[in-house]
């Protein structure tokens, strides 16, 4: 049996759940969901609702002028 061992690897998730979206944006639940929907960051996987971090970053960058 060959087993792959991954050690000390940290992967930043591309998709965030709603609680992570709230922490990432610094907004409450309603405003976070409203913002995510407005900018098209919502990703539906089965019954789960996730939020695309890259779309959030693009939006926040456009607000602050970061390239």
CHARMM internal coordinates of N, CA and C (Angstrom, degrees):
IC EDIT
DIST 1 N 1 CA 1.4434
DIST 1 CA 1 C 1.5145
ANGL 1 N 1 CA 1 C 111.01
DIST 1 C 2 N 1.2866
ANGL 1 CA 1 C 2 N 116.39
DIHE 1 N 1 CA 1 C 2 N 124.91
DIST 2 N 2 CA 1.4541
ANGL 1 C 2 N 2 CA 120.59
DIHE 1 CA 1 C 2 N 2 CA 175.89
DIST 2 CA 2 C 1.5130
ANGL 2 N 2 CA 2 C 109.09
DIHE 1 C 2 N 2 CA 2 C -97.93
DIST 2 C 3 N 1.3174
ANGL 2 CA 2 C 3 N 115.65
DIHE 2 N 2 CA 2 C 3 N 124.55
DIST 3 N 3 CA 1.4532
ANGL 2 C 3 N 3 CA 120.68
DIHE 2 CA 2 C 3 N 3 CA 178.36
DIST 3 CA 3 C 1.5156
ANGL 3 N 3 CA 3 C 109.06
DIHE 2 C 3 N 3 CA 3 C -116.73
DIST 3 C 4 N 1.3210
ANGL 3 CA 3 C 4 N 115.72
DIHE 3 N 3 CA 3 C 4 N 134.60
DIST 4 N 4 CA 1.4530
ANGL 3 C 4 N 4 CA 120.06
DIHE 3 CA 3 C 4 N 4 CA 175.02
DIST 4 CA 4 C 1.5207
ANGL 4 N 4 CA 4 C 108.35
DIHE 3 C 4 N 4 CA 4 C -89.94
DIST 4 C 5 N 1.2989
ANGL 4 CA 4 C 5 N 115.42
DIHE 4 N 4 CA 4 C 5 N 132.09
DIST 5 N 5 CA 1.4575
ANGL 4 C 5 N 5 CA 120.64
DIHE 4 CA 4 C 5 N 5 CA 178.95
DIST 5 CA 5 C 1.5227
ANGL 5 N 5 CA 5 C 108.20
DIHE 4 C 5 N 5 CA 5 C -114.86
DIST 5 C 6 N 1.3166
ANGL 5 CA 5 C 6 N 115.35
DIHE 5 N 5 CA 5 C 6 N 124.00
DIST 6 N 6 CA 1.4553
ANGL 5 C 6 N 6 CA 121.17
DIHE 5 CA 5 C 6 N 6 CA 177.27
DIST 6 CA 6 C 1.5181
ANGL 6 N 6 CA 6 C 107.08
DIHE 5 C 6 N 6 CA 6 C -109.32
DIST 6 C 7 N 1.3230
ANGL 6 CA 6 C 7 N 114.71
DIHE 6 N 6 CA 6 C 7 N 122.35
DIST 7 N 7 CA 1.4537
ANGL 6 C 7 N 7 CA 119.10
DIHE 6 CA 6 C 7 N 7 CA -177.39
DIST 7 CA 7 C 1.5203
ANGL 7 N 7 CA 7 C 110.38
DIHE 6 C 7 N 7 CA 7 C -120.15
DIST 7 C 8 N 1.3147
ANGL 7 CA 7 C 8 N 115.41
DIHE 7 N 7 CA 7 C 8 N 140.41
DIST 8 N 8 CA 1.4587
ANGL 7 C 8 N 8 CA 122.27
DIHE 7 CA 7 C 8 N 8 CA 173.67
DIST 8 CA 8 C 1.5247
ANGL 8 N 8 CA 8 C 112.85
DIHE 7 C 8 N 8 CA 8 C 50.70
DIST 8 C 9 N 1.3042
ANGL 8 CA 8 C 9 N 116.73
DIHE 8 N 8 CA 8 C 9 N 41.54
DIST 9 N 9 CA 1.4473
ANGL 8 C 9 N 9 CA 120.63
DIHE 8 CA 8 C 9 N 9 CA 178.57
DIST 9 CA 9 C 1.5198
ANGL 9 N 9 CA 9 C 109.01
DIHE 8 C 9 N 9 CA 9 C -107.77
DIST 9 C 10 N 1.3320
ANGL 9 CA 9 C 10 N 114.96
DIHE 9 N 9 CA 9 C 10 N 126.50
DIST 10 N 10 CA 1.4610
ANGL 9 C 10 N 10 CA 119.52
DIHE 9 CA 9 C 10 N 10 CA 176.55
DIST 10 CA 10 C 1.5218
ANGL 10 N 10 CA 10 C 108.14
DIHE 9 C 10 N 10 CA 10 C -115.01
DIST 10 C 11 N 1.2898
ANGL 10 CA 10 C 11 N 116.07
DIHE 10 N 10 CA 10 C 11 N 123.11
DIST 11 N 11 CA 1.4554
ANGL 10 C 11 N 11 CA 121.67
DIHE 10 CA 10 C 11 N 11 CA 179.76
DIST 11 CA 11 C 1.5256
ANGL 11 N 11 CA 11 C 107.76
DIHE 10 C 11 N 11 CA 11 C -113.43
DIST 11 C 12 N 1.3222
ANGL 11 CA 11 C 12 N 116.06
DIHE 11 N 11 CA 11 C 12 N 126.07
DIST 12 N 12 CA 1.4587
ANGL 11 C 12 N 12 CA 120.52
DIHE 11 CA 11 C 12 N 12 CA 175.31
DIST 12 CA 12 C 1.5151
ANGL 12 N 12 CA 12 C 107.98
DIHE 11 C 12 N 12 CA 12 C -82.30
DIST 12 C 13 N 1.3229
ANGL 12 CA 12 C 13 N 117.59
DIHE 12 N 12 CA 12 C 13 N 119.97
DIST 13 N 13 CA 1.4647
ANGL 12 C 13 N 13 CA 119.32
DIHE 12 CA 12 C 13 N 13 CA -177.67
DIST 13 CA 13 C 1.5246
ANGL 13 N 13 CA 13 C 112.24
DIHE 12 C 13 N 13 CA 13 C -68.30
DIST 13 C 14 N 1.3168
ANGL 13 CA 13 C 14 N 115.48
DIHE 13 N 13 CA 13 C 14 N 141.43
DIST 14 N 14 CA 1.4685
ANGL 13 C 14 N 14 CA 120.55
DIHE 13 CA 13 C 14 N 14 CA 176.54
DIST 14 CA 14 C 1.5225
ANGL 14 N 14 CA 14 C 109.88
DIHE 13 C 14 N 14 CA 14 C -78.42
DIST 14 C 15 N 1.3321
ANGL 14 CA 14 C 15 N 116.67
DIHE 14 N 14 CA 14 C 15 N -37.09
DIST 15 N 15 CA 1.4618
ANGL 14 C 15 N 15 CA 120.90
DIHE 14 CA 14 C 15 N 15 CA -177.95
DIST 15 CA 15 C 1.5221
ANGL 15 N 15 CA 15 C 109.76
DIHE 14 C 15 N 15 CA 15 C -103.35
DIST 15 C 16 N 1.3150
ANGL 15 CA 15 C 16 N 115.44
DIHE 15 N 15 CA 15 C 16 N 133.44
DIST 16 N 16 CA 1.4611
ANGL 15 C 16 N 16 CA 122.14
DIHE 15 CA 15 C 16 N 16 CA -178.60
DIST 16 CA 16 C 1.5198
ANGL 16 N 16 CA 16 C 110.01
DIHE 15 C 16 N 16 CA 16 C -111.55
DIST 16 C 17 N 1.3319
ANGL 16 CA 16 C 17 N 116.58
DIHE 16 N 16 CA 16 C 17 N 145.96
DIST 17 N 17 CA 1.4606
ANGL 16 C 17 N 17 CA 117.87
DIHE 16 CA 16 C 17 N 17 CA 171.42
DIST 17 CA 17 C 1.5307
ANGL 17 N 17 CA 17 C 107.95
DIHE 16 C 17 N 17 CA 17 C -80.84
DIST 17 C 18 N 1.3023
ANGL 17 CA 17 C 18 N 117.20
DIHE 17 N 17 CA 17 C 18 N 177.05
DIST 18 N 18 CA 1.4646
ANGL 17 C 18 N 18 CA 120.32
DIHE 17 CA 17 C 18 N 18 CA -173.53
DIST 18 CA 18 C 1.5222
ANGL 18 N 18 CA 18 C 112.16
DIHE 17 C 18 N 18 CA 18 C -64.77
DIST 18 C 19 N 1.3229
ANGL 18 CA 18 C 19 N 118.33
DIHE 18 N 18 CA 18 C 19 N -38.12
DIST 19 N 19 CA 1.4683
ANGL 18 C 19 N 19 CA 120.44
DIHE 18 CA 18 C 19 N 19 CA 177.43
DIST 19 CA 19 C 1.5275
ANGL 19 N 19 CA 19 C 110.73
DIHE 18 C 19 N 19 CA 19 C -64.23
DIST 19 C 20 N 1.3293
ANGL 19 CA 19 C 20 N 117.02
DIHE 19 N 19 CA 19 C 20 N -40.04
DIST 20 N 20 CA 1.4626
ANGL 19 C 20 N 20 CA 120.81
DIHE 19 CA 19 C 20 N 20 CA 177.51
DIST 20 CA 20 C 1.5279
ANGL 20 N 20 CA 20 C 110.85
DIHE 19 C 20 N 20 CA 20 C -67.57
DIST 20 C 21 N 1.3359
ANGL 20 CA 20 C 21 N 116.19
DIHE 20 N 20 CA 20 C 21 N -37.54
DIST 21 N 21 CA 1.4680
ANGL 20 C 21 N 21 CA 120.62
DIHE 20 CA 20 C 21 N 21 CA 175.86
DIST 21 CA 21 C 1.5203
ANGL 21 N 21 CA 21 C 110.34
DIHE 20 C 21 N 21 CA 21 C -59.70
DIST 21 C 22 N 1.3182
ANGL 21 CA 21 C 22 N 116.77
DIHE 21 N 21 CA 21 C 22 N -43.32
DIST 22 N 22 CA 1.4620
ANGL 21 C 22 N 22 CA 121.11
DIHE 21 CA 21 C 22 N 22 CA 179.36
DIST 22 CA 22 C 1.5307
ANGL 22 N 22 CA 22 C 110.82
DIHE 21 C 22 N 22 CA 22 C -61.66
DIST 22 C 23 N 1.3274
ANGL 22 CA 22 C 23 N 116.68
DIHE 22 N 22 CA 22 C 23 N -44.80
DIST 23 N 23 CA 1.4614
ANGL 22 C 23 N 23 CA 120.80
DIHE 22 CA 22 C 23 N 23 CA 179.80
DIST 23 CA 23 C 1.5251
ANGL 23 N 23 CA 23 C 110.68
DIHE 22 C 23 N 23 CA 23 C -66.79
DIST 23 C 24 N 1.3183
ANGL 23 CA 23 C 24 N 117.23
DIHE 23 N 23 CA 23 C 24 N -40.01
DIST 24 N 24 CA 1.4653
ANGL 23 C 24 N 24 CA 122.93
DIHE 23 CA 23 C 24 N 24 CA -177.49
DIST 24 CA 24 C 1.5241
ANGL 24 N 24 CA 24 C 111.44
DIHE 23 C 24 N 24 CA 24 C -67.10
DIST 24 C 25 N 1.3315
ANGL 24 CA 24 C 25 N 116.29
DIHE 24 N 24 CA 24 C 25 N -40.22
DIST 25 N 25 CA 1.4652
ANGL 24 C 25 N 25 CA 120.46
DIHE 24 CA 24 C 25 N 25 CA -176.57
DIST 25 CA 25 C 1.5253
ANGL 25 N 25 CA 25 C 112.90
DIHE 24 C 25 N 25 CA 25 C -89.35
DIST 25 C 26 N 1.3201
ANGL 25 CA 25 C 26 N 116.33
DIHE 25 N 25 CA 25 C 26 N -21.66
DIST 26 N 26 CA 1.4650
ANGL 25 C 26 N 26 CA 119.68
DIHE 25 CA 25 C 26 N 26 CA -176.24
DIST 26 CA 26 C 1.5110
ANGL 26 N 26 CA 26 C 113.06
DIHE 25 C 26 N 26 CA 26 C 76.79
DIST 26 C 27 N 1.3273
ANGL 26 CA 26 C 27 N 116.38
DIHE 26 N 26 CA 26 C 27 N 16.69
DIST 27 N 27 CA 1.4591
ANGL 26 C 27 N 27 CA 121.91
DIHE 26 CA 26 C 27 N 27 CA -179.39
DIST 27 CA 27 C 1.5209
ANGL 27 N 27 CA 27 C 110.20
DIHE 26 C 27 N 27 CA 27 C -108.86
DIST 27 C 28 N 1.3283
ANGL 27 CA 27 C 28 N 116.30
DIHE 27 N 27 CA 27 C 28 N 165.13
DIST 28 N 28 CA 1.4571
ANGL 27 C 28 N 28 CA 120.96
DIHE 27 CA 27 C 28 N 28 CA 174.18
DIST 28 CA 28 C 1.5166
ANGL 28 N 28 CA 28 C 110.92
DIHE 27 C 28 N 28 CA 28 C -74.65
DIST 28 C 29 N 1.3228
ANGL 28 CA 28 C 29 N 116.12
DIHE 28 N 28 CA 28 C 29 N 175.58
DIST 29 N 29 CA 1.4597
ANGL 28 C 29 N 29 CA 121.24
DIHE 28 CA 28 C 29 N 29 CA -175.91
DIST 29 CA 29 C 1.5330
ANGL 29 N 29 CA 29 C 112.86
DIHE 28 C 29 N 29 CA 29 C -58.98
DIST 29 C 30 N 1.3126
ANGL 29 CA 29 C 30 N 117.84
DIHE 29 N 29 CA 29 C 30 N -51.59
DIST 30 N 30 CA 1.4670
ANGL 29 C 30 N 30 CA 120.31
DIHE 29 CA 29 C 30 N 30 CA -176.07
DIST 30 CA 30 C 1.5206
ANGL 30 N 30 CA 30 C 112.00
DIHE 29 C 30 N 30 CA 30 C -62.73
DIST 30 C 31 N 1.3277
ANGL 30 CA 30 C 31 N 117.32
DIHE 30 N 30 CA 30 C 31 N -46.11
DIST 31 N 31 CA 1.4663
ANGL 30 C 31 N 31 CA 120.73
DIHE 30 CA 30 C 31 N 31 CA -179.60
DIST 31 CA 31 C 1.5261
ANGL 31 N 31 CA 31 C 111.37
DIHE 30 C 31 N 31 CA 31 C -67.55
DIST 31 C 32 N 1.3346
ANGL 31 CA 31 C 32 N 117.87
DIHE 31 N 31 CA 31 C 32 N -36.93
DIST 32 N 32 CA 1.4647
ANGL 31 C 32 N 32 CA 120.94
DIHE 31 CA 31 C 32 N 32 CA 178.15
DIST 32 CA 32 C 1.5182
ANGL 32 N 32 CA 32 C 111.16
DIHE 31 C 32 N 32 CA 32 C -62.52
DIST 32 C 33 N 1.3233
ANGL 32 CA 32 C 33 N 116.23
DIHE 32 N 32 CA 32 C 33 N -47.68
DIST 33 N 33 CA 1.4618
ANGL 32 C 33 N 33 CA 121.00
DIHE 32 CA 32 C 33 N 33 CA 179.79
DIST 33 CA 33 C 1.5266
ANGL 33 N 33 CA 33 C 110.39
DIHE 32 C 33 N 33 CA 33 C -64.61
DIST 33 C 34 N 1.3115
ANGL 33 CA 33 C 34 N 116.47
DIHE 33 N 33 CA 33 C 34 N -41.89
DIST 34 N 34 CA 1.4709
ANGL 33 C 34 N 34 CA 121.37
DIHE 33 CA 33 C 34 N 34 CA 178.16
DIST 34 CA 34 C 1.5339
ANGL 34 N 34 CA 34 C 110.41
DIHE 33 C 34 N 34 CA 34 C -60.26
DIST 34 C 35 N 1.3210
ANGL 34 CA 34 C 35 N 116.62
DIHE 34 N 34 CA 34 C 35 N -45.79
DIST 35 N 35 CA 1.4647
ANGL 34 C 35 N 35 CA 121.03
DIHE 34 CA 34 C 35 N 35 CA 178.93
DIST 35 CA 35 C 1.5282
ANGL 35 N 35 CA 35 C 110.82
DIHE 34 C 35 N 35 CA 35 C -63.90
DIST 35 C 36 N 1.3284
ANGL 35 CA 35 C 36 N 116.64
DIHE 35 N 35 CA 35 C 36 N -47.62
DIST 36 N 36 CA 1.4638
ANGL 35 C 36 N 36 CA 120.58
DIHE 35 CA 35 C 36 N 36 CA -179.98
DIST 36 CA 36 C 1.5156
ANGL 36 N 36 CA 36 C 112.55
DIHE 35 C 36 N 36 CA 36 C -58.11
DIST 36 C 37 N 1.3208
ANGL 36 CA 36 C 37 N 116.56
DIHE 36 N 36 CA 36 C 37 N -41.85
DIST 37 N 37 CA 1.4710
ANGL 36 C 37 N 37 CA 120.86
DIHE 36 CA 36 C 37 N 37 CA 177.16
DIST 37 CA 37 C 1.5288
ANGL 37 N 37 CA 37 C 111.07
DIHE 36 C 37 N 37 CA 37 C -66.09
DIST 37 C 38 N 1.3230
ANGL 37 CA 37 C 38 N 116.33
DIHE 37 N 37 CA 37 C 38 N -43.32
DIST 38 N 38 CA 1.4662
ANGL 37 C 38 N 38 CA 121.79
DIHE 37 CA 37 C 38 N 38 CA -177.21
DIST 38 CA 38 C 1.5263
ANGL 38 N 38 CA 38 C 111.91
DIHE 37 C 38 N 38 CA 38 C -60.25
DIST 38 C 39 N 1.3349
ANGL 38 CA 38 C 39 N 117.60
DIHE 38 N 38 CA 38 C 39 N -39.66
DIST 39 N 39 CA 1.4637
ANGL 38 C 39 N 39 CA 120.70
DIHE 38 CA 38 C 39 N 39 CA -175.99
DIST 39 CA 39 C 1.5305
ANGL 39 N 39 CA 39 C 113.12
DIHE 38 C 39 N 39 CA 39 C -94.92
DIST 39 C 40 N 1.3300
ANGL 39 CA 39 C 40 N 116.66
DIHE 39 N 39 CA 39 C 40 N 2.36
DIST 40 N 40 CA 1.4639
ANGL 39 C 40 N 40 CA 120.15
DIHE 39 CA 39 C 40 N 40 CA 176.26
DIST 40 CA 40 C 1.5162
ANGL 40 N 40 CA 40 C 114.39
DIHE 39 C 40 N 40 CA 40 C 76.75
DIST 40 C 41 N 1.3325
ANGL 40 CA 40 C 41 N 116.98
DIHE 40 N 40 CA 40 C 41 N 30.13
DIST 41 N 41 CA 1.4601
ANGL 40 C 41 N 41 CA 120.95
DIHE 40 CA 40 C 41 N 41 CA -178.61
DIST 41 CA 41 C 1.5275
ANGL 41 N 41 CA 41 C 113.11
DIHE 40 C 41 N 41 CA 41 C -90.97
DIST 41 C 42 N 1.3226
ANGL 41 CA 41 C 42 N 117.85
DIHE 41 N 41 CA 41 C 42 N -4.14
DIST 42 N 42 CA 1.4734
ANGL 41 C 42 N 42 CA 121.24
DIHE 41 CA 41 C 42 N 42 CA -177.45
DIST 42 CA 42 C 1.5275
ANGL 42 N 42 CA 42 C 110.05
DIHE 41 C 42 N 42 CA 42 C -72.98
DIST 42 C 43 N 1.3439
ANGL 42 CA 42 C 43 N 114.89
DIHE 42 N 42 CA 42 C 43 N 131.91
DIST 43 N 43 CA 1.4664
ANGL 42 C 43 N 43 CA 122.18
DIHE 42 CA 42 C 43 N 43 CA 175.70
DIST 43 CA 43 C 1.5238
ANGL 43 N 43 CA 43 C 106.55
DIHE 42 C 43 N 43 CA 43 C -127.36
DIST 43 C 44 N 1.3212
ANGL 43 CA 43 C 44 N 116.27
DIHE 43 N 43 CA 43 C 44 N 121.80
DIST 44 N 44 CA 1.4595
ANGL 43 C 44 N 44 CA 121.59
DIHE 43 CA 43 C 44 N 44 CA -179.96
DIST 44 CA 44 C 1.5252
ANGL 44 N 44 CA 44 C 107.96
DIHE 43 C 44 N 44 CA 44 C -98.07
DIST 44 C 45 N 1.3344
ANGL 44 CA 44 C 45 N 116.78
DIHE 44 N 44 CA 44 C 45 N 120.37
DIST 45 N 45 CA 1.4583
ANGL 44 C 45 N 45 CA 122.51
DIHE 44 CA 44 C 45 N 45 CA 176.48
DIST 45 CA 45 C 1.5206
ANGL 45 N 45 CA 45 C 106.16
DIHE 44 C 45 N 45 CA 45 C -120.88
DIST 45 C 46 N 1.3173
ANGL 45 CA 45 C 46 N 115.81
DIHE 45 N 45 CA 45 C 46 N 100.78
DIST 46 N 46 CA 1.4656
ANGL 45 C 46 N 46 CA 119.07
DIHE 45 CA 45 C 46 N 46 CA -172.86
DIST 46 CA 46 C 1.5159
ANGL 46 N 46 CA 46 C 108.41
DIHE 45 C 46 N 46 CA 46 C 63.30
DIST 46 C 47 N 1.3289
ANGL 46 CA 46 C 47 N 115.64
DIHE 46 N 46 CA 46 C 47 N -124.21
DIST 47 N 47 CA 1.4621
ANGL 46 C 47 N 47 CA 120.22
DIHE 46 CA 46 C 47 N 47 CA 178.73
DIST 47 CA 47 C 1.5254
ANGL 47 N 47 CA 47 C 112.77
DIHE 46 C 47 N 47 CA 47 C -92.52
DIST 47 C 48 N 1.3316
ANGL 47 CA 47 C 48 N 115.89
DIHE 47 N 47 CA 47 C 48 N -8.50
DIST 48 N 48 CA 1.4671
ANGL 47 C 48 N 48 CA 120.38
DIHE 47 CA 47 C 48 N 48 CA -178.07
DIST 48 CA 48 C 1.5218
ANGL 48 N 48 CA 48 C 111.55
DIHE 47 C 48 N 48 CA 48 C -80.71
DIST 48 C 49 N 1.3123
ANGL 48 CA 48 C 49 N 115.06
DIHE 48 N 48 CA 48 C 49 N 142.77
DIST 49 N 49 CA 1.4586
ANGL 48 C 49 N 49 CA 121.40
DIHE 48 CA 48 C 49 N 49 CA 173.43
DIST 49 CA 49 C 1.5235
ANGL 49 N 49 CA 49 C 106.41
DIHE 48 C 49 N 49 CA 49 C -110.19
DIST 49 C 50 N 1.3256
ANGL 49 CA 49 C 50 N 115.53
DIHE 49 N 49 CA 49 C 50 N 121.93
DIST 50 N 50 CA 1.4565
ANGL 49 C 50 N 50 CA 121.94
DIHE 49 CA 49 C 50 N 50 CA 178.35
DIST 50 CA 50 C 1.5267
ANGL 50 N 50 CA 50 C 108.43
DIHE 49 C 50 N 50 CA 50 C -123.35
DIST 50 C 51 N 1.3231
ANGL 50 CA 50 C 51 N 116.48
DIHE 50 N 50 CA 50 C 51 N 166.93
DIST 51 N 51 CA 1.4525
ANGL 50 C 51 N 51 CA 122.08
DIHE 50 CA 50 C 51 N 51 CA -174.19
DIST 51 CA 51 C 1.5158
ANGL 51 N 51 CA 51 C 109.73
DIHE 50 C 51 N 51 CA 51 C -128.66
DIST 51 C 52 N 1.3274
ANGL 51 CA 51 C 52 N 116.63
DIHE 51 N 51 CA 51 C 52 N 130.42
DIST 52 N 52 CA 1.4586
ANGL 51 C 52 N 52 CA 123.05
DIHE 51 CA 51 C 52 N 52 CA -176.15
DIST 52 CA 52 C 1.5328
ANGL 52 N 52 CA 52 C 109.91
DIHE 51 C 52 N 52 CA 52 C -78.16
DIST 52 C 53 N 1.3306
ANGL 52 CA 52 C 53 N 115.94
DIHE 52 N 52 CA 52 C 53 N 111.60
DIST 53 N 53 CA 1.4552
ANGL 52 C 53 N 53 CA 121.51
DIHE 52 CA 52 C 53 N 53 CA -177.70
DIST 53 CA 53 C 1.5256
ANGL 53 N 53 CA 53 C 112.04
DIHE 52 C 53 N 53 CA 53 C -62.76
DIST 53 C 54 N 1.3330
ANGL 53 CA 53 C 54 N 118.13
DIHE 53 N 53 CA 53 C 54 N -34.04
DIST 54 N 54 CA 1.4644
ANGL 53 C 54 N 54 CA 120.45
DIHE 53 CA 53 C 54 N 54 CA -178.91
DIST 54 CA 54 C 1.5371
ANGL 54 N 54 CA 54 C 111.41
DIHE 53 C 54 N 54 CA 54 C -66.26
DIST 54 C 55 N 1.3257
ANGL 54 CA 54 C 55 N 116.86
DIHE 54 N 54 CA 54 C 55 N -38.57
DIST 55 N 55 CA 1.4637
ANGL 54 C 55 N 55 CA 119.52
DIHE 54 CA 54 C 55 N 55 CA 176.56
DIST 55 CA 55 C 1.5229
ANGL 55 N 55 CA 55 C 110.99
DIHE 54 C 55 N 55 CA 55 C -67.05
DIST 55 C 56 N 1.3275
ANGL 55 CA 55 C 56 N 116.14
DIHE 55 N 55 CA 55 C 56 N -37.11
DIST 56 N 56 CA 1.4609
ANGL 55 C 56 N 56 CA 119.99
DIHE 55 CA 55 C 56 N 56 CA 175.81
DIST 56 CA 56 C 1.5245
ANGL 56 N 56 CA 56 C 110.05
DIHE 55 C 56 N 56 CA 56 C -62.47
DIST 56 C 57 N 1.3328
ANGL 56 CA 56 C 57 N 116.87
DIHE 56 N 56 CA 56 C 57 N -44.86
DIST 57 N 57 CA 1.4564
ANGL 56 C 57 N 57 CA 120.90
DIHE 56 CA 56 C 57 N 57 CA 179.40
DIST 57 CA 57 C 1.5247
ANGL 57 N 57 CA 57 C 111.37
DIHE 56 C 57 N 57 CA 57 C -61.27
DIST 57 C 58 N 1.3269
ANGL 57 CA 57 C 58 N 116.86
DIHE 57 N 57 CA 57 C 58 N -43.52
DIST 58 N 58 CA 1.4663
ANGL 57 C 58 N 58 CA 120.44
DIHE 57 CA 57 C 58 N 58 CA 178.42
DIST 58 CA 58 C 1.5257
ANGL 58 N 58 CA 58 C 110.53
DIHE 57 C 58 N 58 CA 58 C -58.45
DIST 58 C 59 N 1.3150
ANGL 58 CA 58 C 59 N 115.84
DIHE 58 N 58 CA 58 C 59 N -44.86
DIST 59 N 59 CA 1.4605
ANGL 58 C 59 N 59 CA 120.22
DIHE 58 CA 58 C 59 N 59 CA -179.26
DIST 59 CA 59 C 1.5295
ANGL 59 N 59 CA 59 C 110.94
DIHE 58 C 59 N 59 CA 59 C -64.05
DIST 59 C 60 N 1.3366
ANGL 59 CA 59 C 60 N 117.04
DIHE 59 N 59 CA 59 C 60 N -48.66
DIST 60 N 60 CA 1.4569
ANGL 59 C 60 N 60 CA 120.15
DIHE 59 CA 59 C 60 N 60 CA -179.44
DIST 60 CA 60 C 1.5282
ANGL 60 N 60 CA 60 C 111.31
DIHE 59 C 60 N 60 CA 60 C -63.83
DIST 60 C 61 N 1.3324
ANGL 60 CA 60 C 61 N 117.36
DIHE 60 N 60 CA 60 C 61 N -37.47
DIST 61 N 61 CA 1.4658
ANGL 60 C 61 N 61 CA 120.86
DIHE 60 CA 60 C 61 N 61 CA 176.57
DIST 61 CA 61 C 1.5269
ANGL 61 N 61 CA 61 C 111.22
DIHE 60 C 61 N 61 CA 61 C -62.55
DIST 61 C 62 N 1.3269
ANGL 61 CA 61 C 62 N 116.64
DIHE 61 N 61 CA 61 C 62 N -38.71
DIST 62 N 62 CA 1.4693
ANGL 61 C 62 N 62 CA 119.05
DIHE 61 CA 61 C 62 N 62 CA 179.75
DIST 62 CA 62 C 1.5346
ANGL 62 N 62 CA 62 C 111.31
DIHE 61 C 62 N 62 CA 62 C -67.29
DIST 62 C 63 N 1.3151
ANGL 62 CA 62 C 63 N 116.22
DIHE 62 N 62 CA 62 C 63 N -29.66
DIST 63 N 63 CA 1.4837
ANGL 62 C 63 N 63 CA 119.95
DIHE 62 CA 62 C 63 N 63 CA 177.94
DIST 63 CA 63 C 1.5232
ANGL 63 N 63 CA 63 C 111.48
DIHE 62 C 63 N 63 CA 63 C -72.11
DIST 63 C 64 N 1.3296
ANGL 63 CA 63 C 64 N 116.05
DIHE 63 N 63 CA 63 C 64 N -37.01
DIST 64 N 64 CA 1.4589
ANGL 63 C 64 N 64 CA 120.38
DIHE 63 CA 63 C 64 N 64 CA -173.56
DIST 64 CA 64 C 1.5194
ANGL 64 N 64 CA 64 C 113.34
DIHE 63 C 64 N 64 CA 64 C -98.13
DIST 64 C 65 N 1.3251
ANGL 64 CA 64 C 65 N 117.60
DIHE 64 N 64 CA 64 C 65 N -10.15
DIST 65 N 65 CA 1.4495
ANGL 64 C 65 N 65 CA 120.84
DIHE 64 CA 64 C 65 N 65 CA 179.97
DIST 65 CA 65 C 1.5216
ANGL 65 N 65 CA 65 C 114.24
DIHE 64 C 65 N 65 CA 65 C 83.54
DIST 65 C 66 N 1.3239
ANGL 65 CA 65 C 66 N 118.01
DIHE 65 N 65 CA 65 C 66 N 9.22
DIST 66 N 66 CA 1.4583
ANGL 65 C 66 N 66 CA 122.47
DIHE 65 CA 65 C 66 N 66 CA 178.25
DIST 66 CA 66 C 1.5230
ANGL 66 N 66 CA 66 C 108.88
DIHE 65 C 66 N 66 CA 66 C -73.13
DIST 66 C 67 N 1.3307
ANGL 66 CA 66 C 67 N 116.95
DIHE 66 N 66 CA 66 C 67 N 138.35
DIST 67 N 67 CA 1.4721
ANGL 66 C 67 N 67 CA 120.84
DIHE 66 CA 66 C 67 N 67 CA 179.78
DIST 67 CA 67 C 1.4919
ANGL 67 N 67 CA 67 C 111.43
DIHE 66 C 67 N 67 CA 67 C -106.47
END
COOR INIT
IC SEED 1 N 1 CA 1 C
IC BUILD
